[in-house]
Amino acid sequence: MSADTDLIIIGAGLAGQAAAVEAASHGLSVVVLDEQSQPGGQIYRSITRNAANESKLRDILGRDYMRGAALAREFGKADIDYRAGTSVWQVDPNCAVSFSHNGTASQITGRRLLIATGAQERPVAIPGWTVPGVMGAGAAQVLLKSSGAVPRGRVVVAGSGPLLLLVTQQLIDAGADVVALLETTRTADYLAAAGTLPGALRAPEYLRKGMAMRRHIKAAGVPVHSGVRGLAILGDKAAEGIRFKNGGAAQEIAADTILLHEGVVPNVQITRQLWCDHEWVEQQRYWRPILDDYYNTSIDGIAVAGDSAGIYGAEAAAVAGRIAALDAACRLEKITAADRDREAGPLLKQRAKYQAIRPLLDSLFRPNPEILAPADDDTIVCRCEEVSAGMIREGVRLGATGPNQLKSYMRCGMGPCQGRFCGLTVAEIIAAERGESIRDVGYYRIRPPIKPVTLGELAAFDD
C-alpha cells in the first residue's frame, strides 16, 4: 500500500504540535488529525482564541497557560496538513488511520505514525459520583478555558495532585465560591516522598509554583482539609454536599458543585488496539506503552510521545514530540543518525530536567486506595452500562478472571467510551477480589471502532 504522507500525527496537544513543527522543518510531509476545533490539547485548550482576546480569563489562566500561544503560532505557520474536528476510530499496524470528519469516514496511510493523544483524568468512583453537579476538576478547567464557564453555587474540590491545586486557584480567581479543598494526601505521603526531594531540586520552579498555589488558596480563606478518607456525595437527584472522614471524625459540607480529581493517566486506547507492548507503573497505578529512547513502540513505524507515553508534564511532552520527530526524519532518510543524535542531545538534557520533579510528585500524590477499588458495592464503576462495584465482584465469584471475561458477563466496558473510563477501576476490583497483581489481571482488549462512528459516516466512506 502506498503512503499518502510521510508522518501522521494523532493529536494536536504539545507533543503533537512540537513534533509536527520539527518534522516539517526537516522536509517531511505531515498530517495532523485532532478532535478539537483548535490546536492546544487539554493543557492549552482554546489557546489561540484566548491569546488573541484581552480579557480577565487570560490573567486567571496565568502565564504558564499563555506560553502555549507561541507553539500554536509556530504550528499555524508551518507546512502542515492540520485536520481539526477529526475523530480517529481505527488504527492499523501499517500506519493506516481511519477517521470521521464532517459526517464522512475516510482513511489515510502514512510511512510513519506518531500517537500524541495525551492523558485523561482518572475516574474517581465514589458513592454518588454520577449525580448531576459532580464532575472532574480537569473537566471544570476545560469549561473555564473553552468558554469562561464557572461552577455555580458552593463549590468543593476534592482529591489529590498538582492539577487539584491549580484548578482550585483558577476557580477562586474566576469568582467561584470555593468553600473547601479536601485533600486525600496524608502526612505519611509527605514523609514517604521526602527521599525524592533532592532530585526534585533540579527543577525548583515546580516546587515554587506548588508553594505559591497553596499560599494563594490559603489567602483566599478556603478551608483545606488534608488526609481525608471516605468521600461520598450527598444527594440522590443532584449533588447537595459531600461527606468525608478526617482524623476519624465524620464531617459533611453542603455544596452545589463537587469537583473530583485523583491524577491523570495515559490514554492508551490506540496503543492497546494496536497490541503494542505495555508496562504497569506500580506507583501511579496505570499502564503505558513500552518505548525506546526515541519513543518507538514495539510495532515498527509507530511511536508515542507526550502524556500518552507516561505522565511527565507539559514541558516534557513538547520535548518528547521533537525527539520523536527527529527520529522519524532519520528513519525516513531526511537526516542521518549522526544528525539526529546531535540535534537530540540538548533535548534529552531538557527532558531529564523536566522529568526530575516526577519522582516527588508520583510518590507524594499516589492514588487513594479507596478510589482505585471502591469498597461500597453500590458505587457505579462503568457509567455507560451502569455496572456497579458489587456487580463486578459478583462476576468474579461467577468465574471472571479478568476485564475481558467480565465484559462478557456484565457488558462492562462495552459502552461509547469503550472502557476508557472504567478499565483501570474494573481491573483493580478484580485484582483485589482475586488476590492477584494487576499485571496478571490485565486490561481490556480494545477493538475498533475506538470512538463511536455512525452507519451514515461509514456509508459515505471516502475511499
C-alpha positions in Angstrom: 0.0 0.0 0.0 1.5 3.4 -1.0 1.6 6.0 1.7 -0.4 9.3 1.4 2.1 11.2 3.6 5.4 10.8 5.5 4.1 11.2 9.0 0.6 11.0 10.5 0.3 12.6 14.0 -2.8 11.9 16.1 -3.4 14.7 18.5 -2.5 18.4 18.4 -1.5 19.0 22.0 2.0 20.0 23.0 3.7 16.7 21.8 1.7 16.6 18.5 2.3 20.3 17.7 6.0 20.2 18.6 6.5 17.0 16.6 4.7 18.4 13.6 6.7 21.6 13.5 10.0 19.7 13.9 9.1 17.1 11.3 8.0 19.7 8.7 11.3 21.7 9.3 13.2 18.6 8.1 11.2 18.2 4.9 8.6 15.6 6.0 5.0 15.8 4.7 2.9 15.9 7.9 -0.8 15.3 8.5 -2.2 16.1 12.0 -5.6 14.6 13.0 -7.2 16.2 16.1 -10.6 16.0 17.6 -10.6 19.6 18.9 -11.5 22.7 16.8 -8.2 24.4 17.7 -4.7 23.1 18.5 -3.6 23.0 22.1 -4.8 19.8 23.6 -6.1 19.8 27.2 -3.4 21.8 28.7 -3.6 24.7 26.2 -7.2 24.2 25.1 -8.6 27.3 23.2 -5.1 28.9 23.5 -5.4 30.5 20.0 -8.7 32.3 20.8 -7.8 33.2 24.4 -4.4 34.6 23.5 -6.0 36.9 20.9 -8.5 38.3 23.3 -7.7 40.8 26.0 -9.8 39.5 28.9 -9.8 38.6 32.6 -9.6 35.0 31.6 -6.0 35.4 30.4 -5.0 36.6 33.9 -6.9 33.8 35.5 -5.3 31.0 33.5 -1.9 32.6 34.1 1.5 32.9 32.3 2.1 29.2 32.1 -1.0 28.8 30.0 -0.2 31.7 27.8 3.1 30.2 26.9 1.2 27.8 24.7 0.4 30.6 22.3 4.0 30.7 20.9 3.9 27.0 19.9 0.4 27.4 18.4 1.6 30.3 16.2 4.6 28.2 15.1 2.3 25.3 14.4 0.0 27.5 12.3 2.8 28.9 10.2 4.4 25.5 9.4 3.7 23.5 6.3 1.4 21.0 7.9 -1.9 19.5 6.8 -3.9 20.1 10.0 -7.3 18.5 10.2 -9.3 19.7 13.2 -12.6 18.2 14.3 -11.5 14.7 13.2 -12.3 11.6 15.2 -9.9 8.7 14.8 -11.8 5.3 15.3 -9.3 2.7 13.9 -5.5 2.5 13.5 -3.8 -0.4 11.7 -0.2 -1.6 12.2 0.7 -0.5 8.7 0.0 3.1 9.7 -3.4 3.3 8.1 -5.7 5.5 10.1 -9.5 5.5 9.7 -11.3 8.6 10.9 -14.5 10.7 10.6 -14.7 14.3 9.6 -17.8 16.4 8.8 -20.0 13.3 8.7 -17.8 11.3 6.3 -15.5 8.4 7.1 -12.0 8.3 5.5 -8.7 6.6 5.7 -5.2 7.9 5.3 -1.9 6.0 5.3 1.5 7.3 6.4 5.0 6.0 6.2 5.2 6.5 10.0 2.7 7.3 12.7 3.0 9.3 15.9 0.4 8.9 18.6 0.1 12.0 20.8 -3.3 11.6 22.4 -2.3 12.8 25.8 -3.8 11.9 29.2 -7.2 11.6 30.8 -8.4 12.1 34.3 -8.5 9.0 36.4 -12.2 8.3 37.3 -13.0 9.0 40.9 -15.6 6.3 41.6 -17.0 7.2 45.0 -20.7 6.8 46.2 -22.8 9.3 44.3 -20.2 10.5 41.8 -22.6 10.0 38.8 -25.3 12.5 40.0 -25.6 16.0 38.4 -23.4 18.5 40.0 -20.3 16.2 40.2 -17.6 16.3 37.6 -13.8 16.1 37.2 -11.7 19.0 38.3 -10.0 18.8 34.9 -13.3 18.9 33.1 -14.2 22.1 35.0 -10.9 23.6 33.9 -11.7 22.7 30.3 -15.0 24.6 30.5 -13.2 27.5 32.0 -10.6 27.6 29.2 -13.1 27.0 26.4 -15.9 29.2 27.4 -15.1 31.0 30.7 -17.7 28.9 32.5 -17.6 29.0 36.3 -19.3 26.4 38.5 -22.5 27.7 40.2 -23.2 27.9 43.9 -21.0 26.5 46.6 -18.0 24.5 45.2 -16.0 21.8 46.9 -12.8 20.5 45.3 -11.6 17.0 46.5 -8.8 14.5 45.7 -5.1 14.9 45.1 -2.5 16.0 42.6 -1.0 19.3 41.3 -3.9 19.9 39.0 -6.2 19.9 42.0 -4.4 22.9 43.4 -4.2 24.7 40.1 -7.9 24.3 39.3 -8.8 25.5 42.9 -6.6 28.6 42.4 -8.1 29.4 39.0 -11.7 29.0 40.2 -11.0 31.3 43.1 -9.7 33.9 40.7 -12.6 33.4 38.4 -15.0 34.2 41.2 -16.3 30.8 42.1 -17.5 30.3 45.7 -15.0 27.6 46.7 -16.0 26.6 50.2 -13.5 23.8 50.8 -10.5 21.9 49.4 -10.4 18.2 50.5 -7.0 16.5 50.0 -6.7 12.8 50.2 -2.9 13.3 50.5 -1.7 12.4 54.0 1.2 13.3 56.2 2.6 9.8 55.7 2.7 10.5 51.9 4.8 13.6 52.5 7.2 11.6 54.7 7.4 8.8 52.1 8.2 11.4 49.4 10.9 13.1 51.4 13.7 11.0 49.9 12.9 12.2 46.4 13.2 15.9 47.3 16.9 16.3 46.4 16.3 15.1 42.8 13.3 17.5 42.5 15.6 20.4 43.4 16.9 20.2 39.9 13.7 21.8 38.8 13.0 24.2 41.7 10.5 26.3 39.7 7.9 23.5 40.1 8.3 23.5 43.8 7.9 27.3 43.9 4.7 27.1 41.9 3.3 24.5 44.2 4.0 26.5 47.3 2.7 29.7 45.7 -0.6 27.9 44.8 -1.1 26.8 48.4 -0.4 30.3 49.7 -2.9 31.7 47.2 -5.6 29.3 48.3 -5.0 30.0 52.0 -5.0 33.7 51.4 -8.4 33.4 49.8 -9.7 31.9 53.1 -10.6 28.5 51.6 -10.5 25.8 54.4 -8.1 23.0 53.5 -8.7 19.5 55.0 -5.8 17.1 54.4 -5.7 13.3 54.8 -9.4 12.9 54.2 -11.0 9.5 53.6 -14.4 8.0 53.0 -15.5 10.5 50.4 -19.2 10.2 49.4 -21.6 12.6 47.6 -24.7 13.7 49.4 -28.0 13.9 47.4 -29.9 11.4 45.3 -31.1 13.6 42.4 -28.3 16.1 42.4 -25.2 17.0 44.5 -26.2 18.5 47.8 -22.9 18.1 49.6 -20.0 15.8 50.4 -19.3 13.5 53.4 -15.8 12.6 54.5 -13.7 11.5 57.4 -10.9 13.5 58.8 -8.9 12.1 61.8 -11.6 9.5 62.3 -14.5 12.0 62.7 -17.2 12.2 60.0 -17.9 15.6 58.5 -20.3 17.0 55.9 -20.1 20.1 53.8 -23.0 21.5 51.8 -22.2 22.1 48.2 -23.9 22.6 44.8 -20.9 21.6 42.7 -18.3 19.0 43.6 -15.1 18.6 41.6 -13.1 15.4 41.9 -9.6 14.6 40.9 -7.1 11.8 41.6 -4.4 12.5 39.0 -4.2 11.7 35.3 -3.3 8.5 33.4 -2.1 7.9 29.8 -4.7 7.5 27.1 -3.7 4.0 25.8 -6.7 3.1 23.7 -4.9 3.3 20.4 -1.7 1.6 21.5 -3.9 -1.1 23.1 -5.9 -1.5 19.9 -2.6 -2.0 18.0 -1.4 -4.6 20.5 1.7 -2.6 21.4 3.7 -3.9 24.4 2.7 -2.1 27.6 4.1 -2.0 31.1 2.5 -1.4 34.5 3.6 1.6 36.6 3.0 0.4 40.1 3.4 3.8 41.9 0.8 5.6 39.9 -1.2 2.5 39.0 -1.5 2.9 35.2 -0.4 1.2 32.0 1.9 2.9 29.5 3.4 1.6 26.2 7.0 0.3 26.3 9.2 2.7 24.3 12.8 3.2 23.3 14.8 6.4 23.8 13.2 7.9 20.7 9.6 6.9 21.7 9.2 4.0 19.3 6.8 1.3 20.3 7.1 -2.5 19.8 5.5 -2.1 16.3 7.7 -0.8 13.6 6.8 2.6 12.3 4.6 3.6 15.2 5.8 5.9 18.0 4.1 7.6 21.0 5.0 11.0 22.6 3.6 13.2 25.3 1.5 12.1 28.3 0.1 9.1 26.3 3.6 7.7 26.7 3.6 8.3 30.5 2.8 11.3 32.7 5.7 13.7 32.8 4.1 17.1 32.3 3.7 19.8 29.6 7.3 20.8 29.0 8.4 17.2 28.8 5.6 16.5 26.3 6.8 19.2 23.9 10.4 17.9 24.1 9.3 14.3 23.5 7.4 15.4 20.4 10.5 17.0 18.9 12.7 14.0 19.8 10.2 11.6 18.2 10.1 13.8 15.1 13.8 13.8 14.7 13.8 10.0 14.8 11.1 9.9 12.2 13.2 12.2 10.0 16.2 9.9 10.4 14.2 6.7 9.6 12.7 8.4 6.5 16.3 9.3 5.4 15.8 13.1 5.7 18.7 13.4 8.2 21.5 11.0 9.2 21.6 9.1 12.5 24.5 11.4 13.5 22.5 14.5 12.8 19.6 13.1 14.8 21.7 12.3 17.8 23.4 15.7 17.6 20.1 17.6 17.5 18.5 15.4 20.1 21.4 15.9 22.6 20.1 19.2 24.1 16.6 17.9 24.0 17.5 14.8 26.0 19.1 17.1 28.6 15.9 19.2 28.8 13.9 16.0 29.1 15.9 14.9 32.1 15.4 18.3 33.8 11.7 18.4 33.2 11.3 14.8 34.5 13.3 15.5 37.6 10.2 16.5 39.5 8.2 13.4 38.7 9.6 11.0 41.4 8.5 13.5 44.0 5.0 14.1 42.5 4.5 10.4 41.8 5.4 9.4 45.4 3.5 12.3 47.1 0.3 12.0 45.1 -0.2 8.3 44.9 -3.8 7.4 44.0 -6.1 6.8 47.0 -6.7 3.0 47.5 -10.3 3.8 48.3 -10.7 5.3 44.8 -8.8 2.5 43.0 -11.2 -0.2 44.2 -14.3 1.3 45.8 -15.5 -0.8 48.7 -19.2 0.2 48.5 -20.9 -2.4 46.3 -23.5 0.2 45.1 -20.9 2.6 43.6 -21.2 2.8 39.9 -18.0 1.9 38.0 -19.0 1.5 34.4 -21.1 4.6 33.8 -22.0 3.6 30.2 -23.6 0.3 31.2 -24.4 1.2 34.8 -22.3 -1.6 36.3 -21.6 -1.3 40.0 -18.6 -2.4 42.1 -20.8 -5.1 43.6 -21.8 -6.5 40.2 -18.1 -6.7 39.3 -17.3 -8.7 42.4 -20.3 -11.0 41.7 -18.8 -11.5 38.2 -15.5 -12.6 39.7 -17.3 -15.0 42.0 -19.0 -16.4 38.9 -15.6 -17.1 37.4 -14.5 -13.9 35.5 -10.7 -13.9 35.7 -10.1 -10.5 34.0 -11.7 -7.5 32.4 -12.4 -9.3 29.1 -14.3 -12.2 30.7 -16.2 -9.7 32.9 -17.2 -7.8 29.7 -19.0 -10.9 28.5 -20.7 -11.3 31.9 -21.7 -7.7 32.6 -21.2 -5.7 29.4 -18.7 -3.6 31.4 -16.6 -1.6 29.0 -18.9 -2.0 26.0 -20.4 1.5 26.0 -19.5 4.6 23.9 -16.3 5.1 25.9 -15.0 1.6 25.1 -13.7 1.2 28.6 -11.6 4.3 28.7 -13.1 5.5 32.0 -13.8 2.2 33.7 -10.9 0.0 32.6 -8.5 0.7 35.4 -11.1 0.6 38.2 -12.5 -2.7 36.9 -9.1 -4.3 36.8 -8.3 -3.0 40.3 -11.5 -4.5 41.7 -10.9 -7.9 40.0 -7.3 -7.9 41.3 -8.3 -7.1 44.8 -11.1 -9.7 44.8 -8.9 -12.5 43.4 -5.8 -11.5 45.4 -3.7 -11.2 42.3 -1.5 -8.5 40.8 -2.9 -6.1 38.3 -0.3 -7.4 35.8 -1.9 -10.8 35.9 -5.4 -9.5 35.7 -4.6 -7.3 32.6 -6.7 -4.8 30.7 -9.4 -4.7 28.1 -8.7 -5.9 24.6 -9.5 -2.7 22.6 -11.3 -3.3 19.3 -12.3 -0.8 16.7 -14.1 1.4 16.5 -12.4 3.0 19.5 -14.7 6.0 19.1 -18.4 6.0 18.0 -18.9 6.1 14.3 -22.3 6.2 12.6 -23.6 4.0 9.8 -24.1 7.2 7.8 -20.4 8.0 8.1 -19.4 4.5 7.0 -21.9 4.6 4.1 -20.2 7.9 3.0 -16.7 6.4 3.3 -14.3 8.3 1.1 -12.2 5.5 -0.3 
